């Protein structure tokens, strides 16, 4: 599947490529309930809302500025 820049929903492989978070880590975060996901009816593929992932990354930041 061809990546679509600016798409609201992205697959795990695209999220891995764009955000540098390994596919397995993204899947583990989804399974643990720490990262919301979208699954279209009658489809196996999981998607992440780009805005949700960006928000999650902001909340995971550690340290002071």
C-alpha positions, 0 to 999 in steps of 0.5 A, a space after each residue: 500500500 502506498 503511503 499517503 502523506 497527511 492521511 489521518 489514519 496510518 498503518 503500523 508499518 507507515 507509523 514505524 517508518 514516519 515516527 521511528 517506533 518499531 512495529 512490534 512496539 506499536 502493536 504491544 502498545 495497542 494490545 496493552 491499551 496504551 495506544 488507541 487504534 482503528 479497525 475497519 469492519 471485516 478487516 484485519 489491518 489496524 490503523 492509528 490516528 496520526 493525531 492520537 500517536 502524536 499526542 501519545 508521543 508528547 505525553 511520553 516525553 521525559 525530562 525538563 525543558 
